[in-house]
Amino acid sequence: MIPTIVLASSSPWRREILDKLGLPYQTRHPEIDETPLGSESPAELVARLSREKAEAVAEHFSNALVIGSDQVAVLDDHILGKPGTHARAVEQLSAASGRSVTFLTGLTLLNSKTGHAQTEVIPFQVHFRKLSEGLIERYLRHEQPYNCAGSFKSEGAGIVLFERLEGDDPNTLIGLPLIRLVRMLESEGVELF
């Protein structure tokens, strides 16, 4: 019997990415504390949070493959959170201007029946153009990405801010590394198509 697939997320963007596989799945919002631990690196943070999200949701399913994912944007070893305000978004984009931001996505696939967990951290580089104050203002007024790490939506108009993108899977930038997830699912016996 094929286990139920559960996405431990309420993100519409992650659902949209997972829909590409054409597999039936459920979603459930994980209730966890996402506060970073004192000495935790960004990579350790996303790995831990992806596992904790999967574990929190797996408690509700006896035979499921639970997908947990977490992402941070990093500039100069500093995590760029969700800006929340226009002023903070201006600061973030100004700091990223002409520079590269690394997005780290933690991905966990947890088999709730066996307890077997696979966790990986997948990097993705965003190289920003030199951004003028005018472009930053126009972009923020248009997109209002105040709930997005790094102050942009790559799946929307944020693409105008970039010089180039560098990574194995463009889905990683949006928060769900599909190429790695496919490999994880196959290792658990899930046949695609």
MIPAMAR-447040 format. One line per 5 residues: number of its first residue (from 1); their letters; for each residue y, x, z of N, C-alpha, C. Coordinates in steps of 0.001 Angstrom, whole numbers. Layout:
<recs>
NUM> A> Y,X,Z,Y,X,Z,Y,X,Z  ...
</recs>
This chain:
<recs>
1> MIPTI> -1196,849,0,0,0,0,1251,888,0  2139,586,-908,3373,1362,-1009,4298,957,141  4814,1940,857,5718,1603,1952,7030,1017,1434  7667,264,2293,8993,-253,1992,9961,924,1919  10890,880,983,11930,1901,907,13191,1309,1536
6> VLASS> 13778,2073,2451,14963,1594,3167,16059,2645,3077  17224,2227,2662,18397,3088,2623,19155,2885,3927  19247,3956,4710,19935,3888,6007,21429,4088,5788  22043,3098,5159,23460,3200,4814,23981,1827,4420  25263,1613,4658,25916,405,4167,26871,740,3025
11> SPWRR> 26821,1976,2532,27716,2426,1477,27393,1758,140  28367,1101,-472,28114,511,-1791,27875,1589,-2850  28453,2772,-2677,28276,3851,-3645,26857,4397,-3583  26312,4539,-2388,24918,5015,-2276,23949,3972,-2840  24233,2700,-2600,23384,1645,-3168,23421,1699,-4699
16> EILDK> 24602,1889,-5246,24741,1950,-6703,23930,3111,-7288  23933,4244,-6612,23156,5393,-7067,21663,5099,-6966  21218,4572,-5829,19794,4281,-5642,19303,3225,-6631  20164,2306,-7026,19800,1286,-8012,19326,1901,-9329  19798,3105,-9637,19422,3769,-10898,17918,3972,-11010
21> LGLPY> 17224,4095,-9878,15780,4344,-9907,14970,3083,-10183  15581,1921,-10052,14885,676,-10336,13806,326,-9328  13853,937,-8146,12877,646,-7097,13398,-455,-6176  12511,-1324,-5707,12966,-2284,-4702,13222,-1553,-3384  14295,-1917,-2701,14598,-1299,-1419,15448,-2244,-585
26> QTRHP> 15501,-1929,680,16353,-2650,1619,17414,-1692,2128  18446,-2250,2731,19444,-1409,3383,19576,-1846,4833  19903,-885,5645,20181,-1173,7055,21168,-132,7546  22205,-592,8204,23232,313,8716,22709,1036,9955  22762,2372,9947,22309,3113,11126,23391,3126,12202
31> EIDET> 22990,2877,13404,23929,2905,14530,23748,4229,15257  24538,5225,14879,24448,6533,15529,25851,7057,15838  25910,8002,16737,27148,8701,17055,27273,9872,16085  28331,9900,15290,28488,10936,14273,29388,12085,14723  29635,12193,16019,30483,13256,16550,29810,14611,16356
36> PLGSE> 30521,15584,15758,29939,16925,15612,29685,17562,16976  28624,18372,17043,28339,19126,18252,29181,20391,18234  29472,20951,19388,30399,22068,19526,30234,23231,18573  29058,23805,18479,28874,25019,17686,28212,24744,16335  28147,23504,15943,27432,23099,14741,28213,23458,13474
41> SPAEL> 27540,24079,12523,28164,24357,11224,28195,23054,10427  29019,22987,9364,29014,21776,8526,27628,21451,7968  26866,22477,7543,25525,22231,7003,24586,21696,8087  24675,22247,9280,23843,21758,10385,24218,20323,10743  25500,20019,10689,25983,18667,11000,25383,17638,10049
46> VARLS> 25498,17869,8736,25002,16858,7788,23484,16755,7805  22795,17869,8055,21337,17811,8167,20944,16958,9371  21580,17216,10510,21266,16460,11730,21600,14975,11561  22780,14675,11021,23183,13269,10896,22311,12520,9891  21898,13173,8818,21014,12478,7874,19682,12151,8546
51> REKAE> 19170,13093,9359,17917,12841,10098,18099,11716,11114  19203,11793,11881,19421,10771,12910,19601,9386,12308  20255,9296,11173,20401,7997,10507,19032,7459,10102  18214,8322,9503,16870,7893,9091,16029,7495,10303  16105,8276,11372,15327,7978,12580,15765,6665,13221
56> AVAEH> 17071,6420,13275,17581,5190,13891,17086,3955,13143  17069,4028,11824,16618,2887,11026,15093,2785,11030  14400,3917,11046,12925,3914,11028,12336,3199,12234  13067,3148,13335,12582,2445,14533,12306,975,14265  12914,433,13210,12777,-991,12899,11704,-1273,11842
61> FSNAL> 11030,-228,11357,10047,-389,10286,8797,434,10609  7630,-208,10546,6390,507,10875,5810,1271,9692  6139,848,8480,5599,1509,7284,6680,1558,6220  7592,2507,6365,8717,2599,5432,9057,4047,5141  9644,4246,3992,10268,5519,3644,11760,5289,3797
66> VIGSD> 12342,5949,4784,13738,5708,5122,14581,6871,4625  15624,6532,3894,16521,7523,3304,17786,7597,4145  18046,8775,4690,19272,9018,5432,20110,10031,4679  21416,9827,4648,22297,10751,3945,23616,10844,4685  24168,12045,4703,25485,12242,5308,26194,13336,4527
71> QVAVL> 27514,13244,4461,28274,14184,3643,29556,14603,4325  29904,15883,4129,31211,16375,4556,31817,17181,3413  33137,17213,3398,33885,18064,2481,34403,19236,3307  34270,20456,2772,34618,21653,3523,35605,22504,2722  36701,22883,3370,37694,23784,2792,37980,24853,3831
76> DDHIL> 37746,26110,3471,37948,27229,4408,37178,27031,5718  35928,26628,5619,35067,26394,6780,35578,25285,7699  36510,24481,7211,37065,23369,7980,36643,22060,7306  36097,21144,8101,35659,19857,7564,36872,18971,7294  36942,18464,6059,37976,17504,5688,37401,16113,5913
81> GKPGT> 37884,15440,6900,37387,14098,7178,38061,13067,6298  37819,11815,6619,38507,10723,5943,39943,10737,6442  40921,10725,5551,42301,10906,5994,42848,9748,6831  42489,8519,6491,42968,7377,7266,44395,6954,6951  45276,7908,6687,46676,7578,6407,47131,8264,5128
86> HARAV> 48214,7760,4583,48794,8345,3372,49257,9782,3635  49933,9988,4753,50459,11322,5074,49334,12345,5193  48233,11966,5829,47109,12890,5984,46447,13160,4628  46376,12149,3767,45803,12335,2430,46661,13299,1611  47977,13200,1723,48873,14144,1042,48584,15564,1525
91> EQLSA> 48423,15740,2837,48107,17060,3394,46800,17606,2832  45770,16770,2793,44470,17225,2316,44521,17633,846  45122,16796,15,45169,17115,-1409,46075,18311,-1685  47142,18449,-936,48015,19613,-1090,47268,20893,-731  46467,20844,318,45676,22008,737,44608,22357,-298
96> ASGRS> 44065,21346,-984,43007,21567,-1970,43554,22012,-3332  44827,21845,-3556,45441,22157,-4849,45136,23590,-5291  44557,23713,-6496,44246,25013,-7051,43089,25732,-6376  42353,25045,-5545,41281,25660,-4758,39977,24898,-4953  38946,25363,-4290,37635,24722,-4372,37253,24117,-3022
101> VTFLT> 36711,22934,-3079,36197,22242,-1898,34689,22101,-2083  33939,22441,-1054,32486,22303,-1096,32093,21017,-390  31335,20194,-1093,30762,19002,-489,29326,19324,-123  28984,19103,1127,27625,19310,1611,27036,17943,1927  25908,17660,1309,25241,16382,1562,23891,16650,2196
106> GLTLL> 23710,16107,3387,22417,16150,4050,21601,14967,3582  20354,15211,3215,19469,14159,2726,18151,14250,3479  17737,13141,4048,16447,13067,4742,15645,11901,4202  14363,12139,3967,13425,11061,3684,12391,11105,4807  12320,10024,5573,11444,9938,6738,10391,8858,6510
111> NSKTG> 9126,9242,6651,8030,8294,6575,7814,7753,7989  8160,6479,8207,8091,5916,9561,6652,5755,10045  5698,5714,9138,4288,5561,9528,3715,6886,10021  3998,7976,9301,3409,9270,9634,4348,10147,10470  5639,9824,10451,6620,10662,11140,7050,11870,10330
116> HAQTE> 6488,12035,9132,6836,13175,8276,8263,13020,7747  9072,14057,7950,10457,14034,7483,10724,15230,6582  11437,14972,5508,11921,16023,4613,13446,16003,4699  14043,17146,4970,15497,17222,5057,15988,18415,4246  17014,18180,3448,17657,19240,2670,19168,19062,2749
121> VIPFQ> 19884,20168,2558,21341,20131,2448,21686,20606,1040  22374,19764,303,22669,20038,-1098,24173,20237,-1265  24586,21400,-1797,26015,21659,-1999,26497,21184,-3364  27775,20904,-3436,28429,20553,-4705,29868,21035,-4612  30324,21776,-5622,31675,22345,-5623,32618,21504,-6477
126> VHFRK> 33802,21264,-5948,34869,20609,-6698,36015,21600,-6794  36354,21969,-8027,37455,22902,-8265,38668,22079,-8679  39702,22100,-7835,40900,21292,-8073,41880,21991,-9004  42561,21205,-9807,43691,21700,-10592,44833,22000,-9633  45844,22686,-10115,47097,22782,-9363,47700,21380,-9380
131> LSEGL> 47939,20837,-8202,48409,19455,-8096,49882,19423,-7715  50671,18762,-8516,52088,18603,-8176,52239,17518,-7123  53348,17536,-6410,53618,16485,-5423,53631,15122,-6096  54198,15062,-7311,54256,13792,-8037,52884,13251,-8378  51984,14141,-8849,50627,13701,-9181,49899,13222,-7937
136> IERYL> 50033,13945,-6852,49383,13534,-5604,49874,12153,-5186  51177,11952,-5198,51744,10644,-4803,51264,9528,-5721  51320,9762,-7033,50892,8716,-7980,49421,8395,-7789  48604,9445,-7625,47175,9221,-7441,46903,8413,-6168  47514,8815,-5069,47257,8124,-3799,47731,6677,-3831
141> RHEQP> 48859,6424,-4467,49348,5040,-4561,48405,4198,-5434  47846,4823,-6467,46944,4108,-7373,45581,3837,-6719  44974,4888,-6164,43580,4793,-5695,43453,4423,-4222  44394,4847,-3397,44368,4617,-1950,43017,5025,-1334  42636,6295,-1483,41326,6755,-1023,41325,7187,447
146> YNCAG> 41909,6389,1302,42122,6777,2692,40841,6743,3535  39786,6128,2985,38504,6112,3700,37487,7041,3036  37974,8007,2252,37106,8934,1523,37347,10368,1989  36274,11066,2324,36388,12474,2722,37063,13266,1616  38070,14033,1962,38790,14838,979,39906,14104,267
151> SFKSE> 40054,12817,509,41154,12006,-41,41052,11728,-1533  39829,11609,-2053,39705,11224,-3458,38393,10504,-3694  38353,9768,-4805,37143,9079,-5246,36764,9660,-6601  35740,10489,-6620,35320,11104,-7886,34774,10061,-8857  34253,8967,-8318,33720,7920,-9180,34825,7041,-9741
156> GAGIV> 36066,7310,-9353,37213,6568,-9856,38193,7512,-10530  39473,7283,-10271,40530,8064,-10916,40658,9472,-10348  39945,9793,-9284,40010,11126,-8694,39650,12235,-9661  38950,11900,-10721,38541,12887,-11718,39751,13595,-12322  40917,12965,-12327,42123,13586,-12906,42615,14763,-12063
161> LFERL> 42121,14891,-10843,42554,15964,-9947,41773,17254,-10151  40701,17209,-10930,39754,18322,-10976,39926,19212,-12189  39673,20489,-11966,39562,21471,-13053,38132,21450,-13591  37168,21485,-12648,35766,21408,-13031,34917,21070,-11814  33690,20653,-12096,32713,20315,-11072,31520,21239,-11239
166> EGDDP> 30903,21609,-10119,29800,22554,-10182,28707,22131,-9198  27550,21787,-9748,26427,21405,-8904,25258,20940,-9743  24119,20770,-9105,22897,20397,-9809,22841,18914,-10174  23523,18068,-9413,23374,16627,-9583,24715,15962,-9275  25362,15331,-10266,26659,14704,-10009,26604,13590,-8956
171> NTLIG> 25426,13007,-8744,25290,11968,-7715,25535,12536,-6318  25330,13838,-6161,25541,14492,-4869,26973,14305,-4411  27907,14422,-5334,29318,14298,-4985,29642,12916,-4427  28930,11918,-4873,29183,10547,-4417,28401,10247,-3136  27438,11113,-2784,26803,10961,-1481,25310,10732,-1442
176> LPLIR> 24636,10757,-2609,23182,10598,-2593,22577,11465,-3699  22065,12643,-3349,21505,13571,-4340,20198,13025,-4928  20308,12345,-6038,19189,11600,-6599,18073,12506,-7113  18415,13653,-7697,17378,14550,-8207,16471,14997,-7061  17056,15394,-5942,16246,15813,-4785,15484,14630,-4200
181> LVRML> 16130,13463,-4145,15465,12284,-3585,14226,11919,-4396  14312,12010,-5724,13161,11708,-6571,11981,12608,-6196  12244,13901,-6020,11178,14832,-5639,10587,14462,-4283  11449,14099,-3344,10973,13717,-2011,10097,12467,-2085  10558,11464,-2835,9784,10228,-2969,8427,10499,-3624
186> ESEGV> 8425,11328,-4660,7161,11649,-5327,6205,12360,-4383  6725,13212,-3507,5847,13905,-2557,5240,12937,-1533  5825,11753,-1414,5281,10713,-531,4437,9700,-1322  4165,10017,-2589,3282,9170,-3392,3964,8046,-4140  5284,8017,-4157,5997,6963,-4890,6010,7327,-6366
191> ELF> 5492,6415,-7193,5505,6622,-8629,6712,5905,-9215  7495,6644,-9978,8656,6055,-10633,8277,5553,-12012  8778,4405,-12356,8517,3757,-13651,7028,3546,-13844
</recs>
